[in-house]
């Protein structure tokens, strides 16, 4: 696997085959798979090629075409930042700073059961 190939370039002192290191590597590989599935889902919903599409293209055509551009990276970075801000514990502080004034204004000015139009509601939080 890729990790075994990479290990041959590391100093021997950094390569460990202890049970703890192997378990940590397994955990990282599982997280890597979940992260890739998430990113592929984002790309699929944006009607963009997924990692599988890119691999299939490379098998057919070689490495002649690059799917990503600086603009694509910027869009992906923006979506991931929004995901972190809106859905993770790490984003709680920023979420509080961004949304509390709006929520407080809604509580103050919108009657119970009233409706609020939220243009560009992003991830729908």
FENNOR-V314674 format. One record per pair of residues at least 6 apart in sequence whose ideal C-beta (glycine too) atoms are under 8 Angstrom apart, sorted by the first residue. I is the first residue (numbers start at 1). J is the second residue. D is the distance in whole Angstrom. If there is no record, write none. Layout:
i->I j->J d->D
i->I j->J d->D
This chain:
i->3 j->25 d->7
i->3 j->29 d->8
i->7 j->15 d->5
i->36 j->51 d->6
i->39 j->51 d->7
i->39 j->76 d->8
i->40 j->50 d->4
i->40 j->51 d->6
i->40 j->52 d->7
i->42 j->76 d->7
i->42 j->79 d->6
i->43 j->49 d->7
i->43 j->50 d->5
i->43 j->51 d->8
i->44 j->50 d->6
i->46 j->75 d->8
i->48 j->67 d->7
i->48 j->72 d->7
i->49 j->57 d->7
i->49 j->67 d->5
i->53 j->67 d->8
i->54 j->67 d->5
i->57 j->65 d->7
i->57 j->67 d->8
i->82 j->122 d->6
i->82 j->123 d->5
i->83 j->123 d->7
i->84 j->90 d->6
i->84 j->91 d->5
i->85 j->91 d->4
i->85 j->94 d->5
i->85 j->95 d->6
i->85 j->98 d->7
i->86 j->95 d->6
i->86 j->122 d->7
i->86 j->123 d->5
i->86 j->125 d->4
i->87 j->123 d->7
i->87 j->125 d->7
i->95 j->125 d->8
i->99 j->125 d->8
i->106 j->116 d->6
i->110 j->116 d->6
